């Protein structure tokens, strides 16, 4: 019998690939049909590598053609898998009402990242911006201490018919931290998935309201929490904090490389040098570079990212953080001016980023990203 290619295509419109709504022809899975006498060759493209789906599709095509036309027909299915890039992307969802999301990170612990985050937040609020802080350091939350709200507990409120967490407010900053849900002496002993779930709840089940900036205080390193955050949220940009010390700079470089990698691709707004120098109160004109001189500044130049400013090693910064009143709140002090200058630089870099780059829609993290070292 003579086989008609159009009739075979029409028959194939009655079946679909497992898991897909459209039929094989409409979805584009059937790329071509060729007939040679009593032989039919079907070129098939699948978007999933699952072997059982491939085999079922081949069997369905073979059975349909033989049942419809003739049992004697030889059916050959050339199936190949082409997984589109978007099927491997983990899309981040924007939070309505939040204009800019800034990740504050450091490759190394102990460089004062949380202290810088807290002082940036209160300075931005003093400048007139609406600011929120998400403490994403699940295993070492410090924001409740730095804002003197350790004993506070978020309450549940109803927003548009849904129950939401109301962030704690301190110094006009909206705060959420895992520290609000655990006792001060309680260790959080969770694996990655549990930590990621807790973060998602604090992000999406919270009534953040209208914010100009949401600062995310990330834990040290370049691990699971960082990926979870960047998979969940479209990050506007990242700020990296480091001391001038060579050991800290080596890890800060890795932090910058993570954000700048092809799979993450988050704009780096700049680097802040913390504990840049020490000036004794009795010798105000002297600077002692205890951890090295301008290391983070030189790193910023090497990596071609903005240098946002330097914060000196001052006892009152530590004391203010321990007392729960960030040092930048000290009106008329040199520290107020230092943090105001850094904050202005951060705002300017956000403006530059938003003017010159498209709005962040999603962080593309493929299946294999995070399983290999980032080389930069």
C-alpha positions in Angstrom: 0.0 0.0 0.0 1.1 3.5 -0.7 1.6 5.6 2.5 0.6 9.2 2.6 2.8 11.4 4.8 -0.1 13.9 5.5 -2.4 11.0 6.7 0.3 9.8 9.0 0.8 13.3 10.5 -3.0 13.6 11.0 -3.0 10.3 12.8 -0.1 11.4 15.0 -2.2 14.4 16.1 -4.3 12.0 18.2 -1.4 11.1 20.6 0.9 13.1 22.8 4.2 12.7 24.8 3.6 11.6 28.3 3.3 14.6 30.6 2.6 17.1 27.8 -0.8 18.5 27.0 -0.4 19.2 23.3 -0.3 16.4 20.7 3.0 15.3 19.2 2.6 17.4 16.0 1.3 20.5 17.6 4.0 20.5 20.3 6.7 20.2 17.7 7.9 16.9 19.0 7.4 15.3 15.5 10.0 17.0 13.4 9.5 15.0 10.2 7.8 12.0 8.7 9.3 10.2 5.7 7.8 7.2 3.8 9.7 4.6 1.7 7.3 2.0 0.3 6.1 0.1 3.4 8.5 1.8 5.7 7.8 4.9 7.8 10.5 7.0 9.5 9.5 9.5 12.2 12.0 12.0 13.5 11.1 12.8 17.1 12.5 15.4 19.5 11.9 15.1 23.2 12.4 17.7 25.9 13.0 15.3 28.8 15.8 12.8 29.0 13.7 10.2 30.9 14.2 6.8 29.2 10.7 5.5 30.0 9.1 8.5 28.3 11.2 8.0 25.2 10.3 4.3 25.0 6.6 5.0 25.5 6.6 7.6 22.8 8.3 5.2 20.3 5.9 2.4 21.2 2.8 4.7 20.9 3.9 5.9 17.4 4.7 2.4 16.2 1.4 1.0 17.5 -0.7 3.9 16.2 0.7 3.7 12.6 0.4 -0.1 12.5 -3.1 -0.1 13.9 -4.3 2.7 11.7 -2.7 1.6 8.4 -1.3 -1.9 8.4 0.5 -4.3 10.7 3.0 -4.9 7.9 4.3 -1.4 8.0 7.9 -1.1 9.3 8.1 1.9 11.7 11.4 3.4 12.7 11.5 6.2 15.2 14.6 8.4 15.4 14.2 10.0 18.9 16.7 12.5 20.3 16.6 14.6 23.4 17.0 18.4 23.3 16.4 20.0 26.7 15.7 23.7 26.3 17.8 25.9 28.6 14.7 27.3 30.3 13.7 23.9 31.6 16.8 23.8 33.8 16.3 27.3 35.1 15.2 27.9 38.6 13.1 31.1 38.4 13.2 33.6 41.2 9.9 35.4 42.1 9.8 39.1 42.7 8.2 40.3 46.0 5.5 42.8 45.2 6.4 46.2 46.7 10.1 45.7 47.0 12.1 47.9 44.5 15.7 46.7 45.1 17.1 43.5 46.8 20.7 43.8 47.8 22.7 40.8 49.0 25.5 41.6 51.5 28.0 38.9 51.4 31.6 37.9 52.5 33.7 35.0 51.6 35.0 34.8 55.1 33.4 34.9 58.5 34.4 37.5 61.1 34.9 40.4 58.7 32.0 42.4 60.1 29.5 41.8 57.4 26.4 41.9 59.7 27.7 45.0 61.4 28.1 46.7 58.0 24.6 45.5 56.9 23.0 46.9 60.1 24.7 50.3 59.7 23.9 50.5 56.0 20.2 49.8 56.8 19.9 52.5 59.4 21.8 55.0 57.2 19.5 54.4 54.3 16.5 54.8 56.5 17.9 58.1 57.8 18.3 59.2 54.1 14.6 58.7 53.7 14.4 55.2 52.2 12.1 52.5 53.3 14.4 49.6 54.3 14.0 46.0 55.4 16.7 43.5 56.5 16.4 39.7 56.1 18.9 37.9 58.3 19.7 34.9 56.1 22.5 33.6 58.4 20.4 30.6 59.6 23.1 29.2 61.9 24.4 32.4 63.4 21.6 35.1 63.3 22.9 38.4 64.7 20.4 41.0 63.6 18.1 40.6 66.7 21.0 41.5 68.9 22.2 44.4 66.7 18.8 46.0 66.7 18.0 45.2 70.4 15.0 43.1 69.6 16.1 39.7 70.8 12.9 39.1 72.9 10.5 40.1 70.1 8.4 37.6 68.2 6.7 38.3 64.8 2.9 38.2 64.9 0.6 36.9 62.2 -1.5 39.4 60.3 -4.0 38.9 57.5 -3.1 40.4 54.1 -5.5 40.0 51.2 -7.1 37.0 52.9 -3.8 35.3 53.6 -1.9 34.9 56.9 1.5 36.7 56.8 4.3 37.3 59.3 4.7 40.9 60.3 8.4 41.8 60.4 9.8 43.3 63.6 10.4 47.0 63.4 13.4 48.8 65.0 14.9 52.2 64.1 12.4 52.3 61.2 13.9 49.1 59.8 11.7 46.0 59.1 13.5 42.9 60.3 13.1 39.1 60.0 15.5 36.5 61.3 15.5 32.9 62.4 16.7 34.3 65.7 13.1 35.5 66.4 11.9 31.9 66.4 14.6 30.2 68.5 15.9 30.7 72.0 19.1 32.7 72.3 21.0 29.6 73.5 19.4 27.2 71.0 21.5 25.9 68.2 19.8 25.5 64.8 20.8 22.0 63.7 19.3 21.8 60.2 20.4 20.3 56.9 20.2 22.5 53.8 16.6 21.8 52.7 15.3 22.7 56.1 17.2 26.0 56.1 16.1 26.8 52.6 12.5 26.2 53.6 12.7 28.5 56.6 14.3 31.2 54.4 11.5 30.9 51.8 8.9 31.3 54.5 10.6 34.5 55.8 10.8 35.8 52.3 7.4 35.0 50.8 5.2 34.5 53.9 6.1 37.9 55.3 4.2 41.2 55.0 7.2 43.4 53.9 5.0 46.1 52.4 6.6 48.8 50.3 10.4 48.9 50.5 13.0 50.8 48.6 15.7 48.4 49.7 15.7 44.9 51.2 19.2 44.0 52.5 19.9 40.3 52.8 22.6 39.5 55.3 24.1 36.3 53.9 26.2 33.8 55.8 29.9 33.5 55.0 31.0 31.4 52.1 29.5 30.5 48.8 27.3 27.5 49.7 23.7 26.2 49.9 22.1 29.2 51.6 23.5 31.5 48.9 22.1 29.4 46.1 18.7 29.0 47.9 18.4 32.8 48.1 19.4 33.4 44.6 17.1 30.7 43.3 14.2 32.3 45.3 14.7 36.0 44.6 15.7 38.2 41.7 18.7 40.0 43.3 19.4 43.5 42.2 23.0 43.4 43.1 25.6 42.2 45.7 27.8 44.1 48.1 30.9 42.2 49.3 32.5 43.0 52.7 36.1 42.2 53.5 39.0 43.3 55.7 42.3 44.2 54.1 43.9 41.0 55.4 45.2 38.6 52.6 43.3 35.6 54.0 40.0 37.6 54.0 40.7 39.0 50.5 41.3 35.5 49.1 37.8 34.5 50.2 36.2 37.8 49.2 37.6 37.2 45.7 35.7 33.9 45.7 32.5 35.6 46.8 32.8 38.1 44.0 33.5 35.3 41.5 30.4 33.5 42.6 28.1 36.4 41.8 29.9 37.2 38.6 29.9 33.6 37.3 27.9 32.8 34.2 25.4 30.6 36.1 24.7 33.2 38.8 25.2 36.5 36.9 24.3 38.9 39.7 25.8 42.4 39.3 28.4 43.2 42.0 27.7 46.7 43.2 31.1 46.9 44.9 33.4 46.0 47.8 33.4 47.6 51.3 36.7 47.4 53.3 35.9 46.9 57.0 38.5 47.3 59.8 40.5 49.3 57.3 42.7 51.0 59.9 42.9 51.9 63.6 43.1 55.5 65.0 43.7 55.9 68.7 41.5 58.5 70.4 44.5 60.2 71.8 46.2 60.4 68.3 43.3 61.3 66.0 45.7 62.0 63.0 47.4 58.6 63.2 46.3 55.6 61.2 47.6 52.1 62.0 46.9 49.5 59.4 46.6 46.4 61.6 45.2 44.0 59.0 47.1 45.5 56.0 46.6 48.6 53.9 44.0 49.1 51.2 43.8 45.4 50.4 40.0 45.4 49.6 40.5 48.7 47.6 43.2 47.0 45.5 41.0 43.9 45.1 38.2 46.0 43.8 40.6 47.6 41.2 41.9 44.1 40.2 38.4 42.7 39.7 37.1 45.9 38.1 34.2 46.4 40.5 33.5 49.7 42.4 35.1 50.4 45.8 32.4 51.6 48.0 34.4 52.9 50.9 36.3 51.9 54.1 35.2 51.6 57.7 37.8 52.0 60.4 38.4 49.7 63.3 36.6 51.6 66.1 35.6 50.2 69.5 32.3 52.1 69.5 31.1 50.3 66.4 31.5 47.0 68.2 29.9 48.4 71.4 27.0 49.9 69.5 26.3 46.6 67.8 26.4 44.7 71.1 24.0 47.3 72.7 21.6 47.0 69.8 22.0 50.6 68.5 24.0 50.6 65.2 26.9 53.1 65.3 25.6 55.0 62.3 22.8 56.4 64.5 25.4 58.5 66.4 24.4 61.9 65.1 27.4 64.2 64.3 30.0 61.5 64.8 32.7 60.7 62.2 31.1 57.2 61.9 27.8 58.7 60.8 29.7 60.5 57.9 31.6 57.3 57.0 28.5 55.2 56.7 26.6 57.9 54.9 29.3 58.1 52.3 29.3 54.4 51.8 25.5 54.3 51.6 25.5 57.1 49.0 27.9 55.0 46.9 25.7 52.0 47.2 22.6 53.9 46.2 24.5 55.4 43.2 25.7 52.0 42.1 22.1 50.7 42.3 21.0 53.6 40.2 23.8 52.9 37.7 22.9 49.2 37.6 19.2 49.9 37.0 19.9 52.4 34.3 22.4 50.3 32.4 21.2 46.7 32.9 17.8 45.1 32.4 15.8 44.4 35.5 16.6 41.1 37.1 13.9 38.5 36.3 15.5 35.3 37.3 18.8 33.8 38.4 19.7 31.1 35.9 21.1 28.2 37.9 21.4 25.1 35.8 21.2 21.5 37.0 25.0 21.2 37.2 25.8 24.7 38.6 26.8 24.5 42.2 28.3 21.1 41.6 31.6 22.5 40.3 34.1 25.0 41.4 33.6 28.6 40.2 36.7 29.7 38.3 37.2 33.4 37.8 
